[in-house]
């Protein structure tokens, strides 16, 4: 089954017109986790991260954001899909 990840953060490296995320993996985390971890903690490390409960949708975030035109697009270890 092919998945489609929808994103409206247009200044992200993985954003594609049509509101698509073209990262080959993403990490969705709690806001608390996202705020407390460096950018290098991302989807490629997911098997090493202890799951948490968010409680509500409003307490979650995508941890795979990289600014568009960033010189450090490899910081998260995630690849942009073609």
N, C-alpha and C positions, 0 to 999 in steps of 0.2 A: 504494500500500500504506500503510495507516494504521499508525503506530507507537504503541506504548505504552511509556512510560518508568515503571518501577517505582521507588519510593523509600520508604524507611522512616525518613526524617528528619522527624518530625512537627512540628518547630518551624520548618520552612522555609516561606516565603511561598508557594511553589509546590506544597506538599504538599496532597493531597486525600485524604479518607477512601477506604479501599480500597487504600492504598499506591500512589497515582498521583502522578506529577509532571505538573503542568499548565502548565509553562513552554513557550512556543512554540519555544524553542531551549535547548540546554544545551551547556556546554563541559566535556568530560571531559579532565583533564590529569594529568600526573605529579604526585606529591606534591611533588617538588622545585619544579616550576614553580608550582604552586598556592601554596606557602608563600612564594615569592619575589616574587609579584605583588600589586598592590593590587586591591581589589574591582572597580574599574572595568574591569579586563581580563577580558572574558568573551566569550560566544558571538558577540556582534555584531562582535568584532574577529578572529574565527578565521582569516580569510583573510590576516591580517597576521602570524600566529604561525607560527614554524618548528616543524614536527612533531618530536617526541622519541620515543625508545623507553623504555618503562617497565621491561621485563624481566619483571615479574610483576604480577598483578592487585593485589596488596597495595601496589604503589607507584603507585596511581592514585587520583584523587579527582574529585568533581564540583565545578566552579568556579562553578556557577550558584546556590549557596546564598545566600538572603537571609532573615534571621530573620523569623518570622511576626510580624505587627503592627508591623513596622519602619516608621519614618517616612521611610526612605530607600529605598523599594522601586524607585526608578528608577536606583539607583546602577550597576546592571549593564547597563542598556540592553535588558534582556529583558522581554517582556510576559507576563503571566499569561493563559493561554487561558481562555475561558469554558466 
